Amino acid sequence: MSNQSAEVGDLVSVDQPHDSNIHLWVVIAIICVIIFMGFVGNVMVIVVVKTTKKLQTVSNYFIINLSISDLIFVCCVLPFNIYTFTVDGWYMEESLCKFVGFMGYMLTGTTIITVVLIAYNRYKLVTDMMAYRQLYTKTNIAAMITLSWILPVIFLLPAITEIWGKFGYVPMMVTCNLLLDHNSQMFKIFLLVVRAGIPCGLIVYFYIKIYMTTYNSSKRILSNMRLLNAIDTNSIKREMHLTRMMVVIFLVFAISYFPCTVTGLIDWNHIMSKTFHMFCATTVYIGSALNPVLYGLLNHQFRNAYIKLLCRNRQHAHSPVKH
């Protein structure tokens, strides 16, 4: 058996090389689908928001930011993960591996902050319309989006400079990641608190306040039939519908992000197999491809814009070439 085959066989157990090969190619196939869907879906989101006036809202500017982050992730991080999964190692420049690990964490951080900004945007819109209009100017929106890219880099500076934590190839996870030494694991706990715990607490708070405010408003309207009109009820329904979509985006992110984060944090002693860690890592990647699908399923404006874009491209493809 060749060295490469032997390495692939080690992904689960030396006694089960055949099962290991099956698991390996299943994971790689899933990642290839994620890359394709993530690329096409996120490009479509950016294009339809840019070309559809009804979609050019404050909330959707943050959606574009989320799509750009996901697009870079599937194009610049996932191909390297296919490489490490396939060869079961890293045989290129060490500095490139460190950069890939940094990019994965940085882009995940941008995603988390953007999801917080989306929740805060909905919160201000529903609870304080006057303050909302003053806050969400073009300059402030640009500053918020810029901050979503700068803050993750600032949080990662200790690991970039290797003062606290260090990026490199982690054999157990079969990826370029933060190492499993004590120093890096302590840094992971710090990141879990500041990049996940605090933001998720804020998001939950914002959505609870949105629900309570909207629920009380609907009760107030229903209690006074003179105030009940199509504008009021439609406005409430629209805000609740948009809020539900944003909540689903947050839940998908949380469900996909936390299993991998927690297992990578607690499995210091190589208790879990490489195959388990590979499948666990794919849950993080799925969110990058799933968000554009969610927009289409949960928002009729996005759905209609997708259909128009696809139909327009189909017409261009079938139109006769003029000589």
C-alpha positions in Angstrom: 0.0 0.0 0.0 1.3 3.5 -0.9 2.1 6.1 1.8 -0.8 8.2 0.7 -3.2 5.2 1.0 -1.8 4.4 4.4 -2.3 8.0 5.6 -5.9 8.0 4.3 -6.4 4.7 6.2 -5.4 6.3 9.4 -8.4 8.7 9.3 -10.5 6.4 11.4 -8.5 3.2 12.2 -5.8 1.2 10.7 -8.1 -1.8 11.0 -10.8 -0.2 8.8 -9.1 1.4 5.8 -12.1 0.7 3.6 -14.6 2.5 5.9 -12.1 5.3 6.3 -12.0 5.8 2.5 -15.8 5.9 2.3 -16.0 8.5 5.1 -13.2 10.6 3.6 -14.8 10.8 0.1 -18.3 11.5 1.6 -16.9 14.5 3.5 -15.0 15.7 0.4 -18.2 15.3 -1.7 -20.2 17.3 0.9 -17.5 20.1 0.9 -17.5 20.3 -2.9 -21.3 20.7 -2.9 -21.0 23.4 -0.2 -18.4 25.2 -2.3 -20.6 25.1 -5.4 -23.8 26.1 -3.6 -22.0 28.7 -1.4 -20.4 30.4 -4.5 -23.5 30.4 -6.7 -25.9 31.3 -3.8 -23.9 34.1 -2.3 -23.1 35.7 -5.7 -26.8 35.6 -6.5 -27.6 37.4 -3.2 -25.1 40.1 -3.9 -26.4 40.5 -7.5 -30.1 40.6 -6.7 -29.7 43.1 -3.9 -27.6 45.3 -6.1 -30.1 45.2 -9.0 -33.4 45.1 -7.2 -34.6 48.4 -5.7 -37.0 46.8 -3.2 -34.2 44.8 -1.7 -31.9 47.8 -1.2 -32.8 48.1 2.5 -30.5 48.6 5.6 -31.0 45.0 6.7 -30.0 43.7 3.3 -26.8 45.7 3.3 -25.8 43.6 6.3 -27.1 40.5 4.4 -24.6 41.4 1.6 -21.8 41.7 4.2 -22.7 38.2 5.4 -22.7 36.9 1.8 -19.3 38.4 1.1 -17.9 36.8 4.2 -19.4 33.4 3.3 -18.2 33.7 -0.3 -14.6 34.3 0.7 -14.9 31.4 3.2 -16.1 28.9 0.6 -13.6 30.1 -2.0 -10.4 30.7 0.1 -10.7 28.3 3.1 -12.7 25.2 2.0 -10.4 24.2 -0.9 -7.5 24.0 1.5 -9.6 21.8 3.8 -10.2 19.4 0.9 -6.4 19.3 0.4 -5.7 18.5 4.1 -8.5 15.9 4.2 -7.2 14.2 1.0 -3.5 14.1 1.9 -4.1 13.8 5.7 -1.5 16.5 6.4 0.1 19.8 5.3 2.9 19.7 2.8 3.1 23.3 1.7 4.5 26.4 3.4 3.8 26.6 7.1 3.0 30.3 6.9 0.2 29.5 4.4 -1.3 27.1 6.8 -1.2 29.7 9.5 -2.9 32.2 7.1 -5.7 29.7 6.2 -6.3 29.1 10.0 -6.4 32.8 10.6 -8.8 33.3 7.7 -11.2 30.7 9.0 -11.4 32.3 12.4 -11.5 35.9 11.0 -14.3 35.2 8.6 -16.3 33.3 11.3 -15.8 36.3 13.5 -17.1 38.7 10.8 -20.2 36.4 10.4 -20.9 36.5 14.1 -20.6 40.3 14.3 -22.8 40.7 11.2 -25.5 38.5 12.7 -25.4 40.7 15.8 -25.7 43.9 13.7 -28.7 42.3 11.9 -30.4 41.6 15.2 -29.6 45.1 16.5 -30.9 46.6 13.3 -34.2 44.8 13.7 -34.3 45.8 17.4 -33.9 49.5 16.7 -36.4 49.5 13.9 -39.1 47.9 16.0 -38.5 49.6 19.3 -37.3 53.1 18.4 -38.1 54.3 14.9 -36.8 57.9 15.5 -33.4 56.7 16.8 -33.3 54.2 14.0 -33.5 56.9 11.3 -30.8 59.0 13.0 -28.5 56.0 13.5 -28.7 54.2 10.1 -27.1 56.8 7.8 -24.9 55.7 5.0 -21.8 56.7 6.9 -22.8 54.8 10.0 -23.8 51.7 8.1 -20.4 51.7 6.3 -18.7 52.2 9.7 -20.6 49.2 11.2 -19.7 47.0 8.3 -16.1 48.0 8.4 -16.0 47.3 12.2 -17.3 43.8 11.5 -14.1 43.1 9.6 -11.7 44.9 11.9 -12.8 43.6 15.3 -12.2 39.9 14.4 -8.6 40.8 13.4 -8.1 42.7 16.6 -9.3 39.7 18.7 -6.9 37.4 16.8 -3.8 39.6 17.2 -2.5 37.5 20.2 -2.5 34.4 18.0 -1.2 36.2 14.9 1.8 37.5 16.9 2.0 34.1 18.8 1.9 35.9 22.1 -1.1 33.9 23.2 -2.1 31.0 21.0 -0.7 29.8 17.7 -2.1 28.8 14.3 -0.8 25.7 12.5 -1.8 22.3 11.2 -3.7 20.2 13.7 -3.5 16.5 12.8 -6.5 15.4 15.0 -8.8 18.0 13.2 -7.1 17.5 9.8 -7.2 21.3 9.3 -5.2 24.4 9.8 -6.4 25.7 13.1 -5.4 26.9 16.5 -3.1 24.3 18.0 -4.1 22.0 20.9 -1.4 23.1 23.3 -2.5 24.6 26.7 -1.8 28.2 25.6 -3.8 28.0 22.4 -6.7 26.2 24.2 -6.9 29.0 26.8 -7.0 31.5 23.9 -9.9 29.4 22.3 -11.9 29.8 25.6 -11.3 33.5 25.5 -12.5 33.6 21.9 -15.6 31.5 22.8 -16.6 34.1 25.4 -15.9 37.3 23.5 -16.8 36.1 20.0 -19.7 33.7 20.7 -21.0 33.9 24.3 -21.4 37.7 24.5 -22.7 38.1 20.9 -25.2 35.3 21.3 -26.4 36.8 24.6 -27.0 40.1 22.8 -28.8 38.5 19.9 -31.2 36.6 22.2 -31.9 39.8 24.1 -32.6 41.8 20.9 -35.0 39.2 19.5 -36.8 38.8 22.8 -37.3 42.6 23.0 -38.5 42.6 19.3 -41.0 39.8 20.0 -42.4 41.5 23.2 -42.6 45.0 21.4 -44.3 43.6 18.3 -46.7 41.3 20.4 -47.7 44.3 22.6 -48.3 46.5 19.5 -50.5 43.9 17.9 -52.5 43.5 21.1 -52.9 47.3 21.4 -54.2 47.5 17.8 -56.6 44.6 18.2 -58.0 46.1 21.5 -59.1 49.2 19.6 -60.9 48.4 16.4 -60.8 52.0 15.3 -57.0 51.7 14.9 -57.3 48.4 13.0 -56.5 48.9 9.4 -54.7 47.2 6.6 -51.6 49.4 6.9 -51.1 48.6 10.6 -51.7 44.8 10.4 -49.6 44.5 7.2 -46.8 46.4 8.8 -46.7 44.2 11.8 -47.0 41.0 9.8 -44.1 42.2 7.5 -41.8 43.0 10.5 -42.6 39.7 12.2 -41.9 37.8 9.0 -38.6 39.6 8.4 -37.6 39.1 12.1 -38.4 35.4 11.8 -36.1 35.1 8.8 -33.3 36.8 10.8 -33.9 34.5 13.8 -33.7 31.4 11.5 -30.3 32.7 10.1 -29.0 33.1 13.7 -30.3 29.6 14.7 -28.7 28.0 11.7 -25.4 29.7 12.5 -25.5 28.7 16.1 -26.4 25.0 15.3 -23.7 24.8 12.7 -21.0 26.6 14.6 -21.2 25.4 18.2 -20.8 21.6 17.9 -17.4 22.0 16.1 -16.3 24.7 18.5 -17.2 22.8 21.6 -15.7 19.4 20.5 -12.5 21.1 19.3 -12.2 22.8 22.7 -12.8 19.8 25.0 -11.1 17.1 23.0 -7.5 17.7 24.1 -6.6 14.0 24.4 -7.5 12.7 21.0 -10.5 10.8 22.3 -12.6 11.4 19.2 -11.6 10.1 15.8 -10.4 12.2 12.9 -13.5 11.2 11.0 -15.7 12.6 13.7 -13.8 15.9 13.7 -14.0 16.1 9.8 -17.8 15.6 9.8 -18.1 18.0 12.7 -16.2 20.6 10.8 -18.5 20.3 7.8 -21.4 21.6 10.0 -19.7 24.9 10.2 -19.3 25.0 6.4 -22.9 24.2 5.7 -24.1 27.6 7.0 -22.0 29.3 4.4 -24.1 27.7 1.6 -27.4 27.5 3.4 -28.0 31.2 4.1 -28.9 32.2 0.4 -31.3 29.3 0.3 -33.0 30.5 3.5 -33.5 34.0 2.1 -35.3 32.5 -0.9 -37.4 30.1 1.2 -38.4 32.7 3.9 -38.6 36.0 1.9 -40.8 36.3 -1.2 -38.8 39.4 -2.4 -35.6 37.4 -2.5 -37.4 34.5 -4.0 -38.9 36.6 -6.8 -35.5 38.3 -7.4 -33.8 34.9 -7.7 -36.4 33.7 -10.3 -36.1 36.9 -12.3 -32.3 36.7 -12.3 -32.3 33.0 -13.4 -34.9 33.7 -16.1 -33.0 36.7 -17.4 -29.8 34.6 -17.6 -31.6 31.8 -19.4 -33.0 34.3 -21.9 -29.5 35.6 -22.6 -28.2 32.1 -22.9 -30.8 31.2 -25.6 -30.9 34.6 -27.4 -29.4 34.4 -30.9 -26.0 35.9 -31.4 -26.1 38.9 -33.7 -23.5 39.0 -36.5 
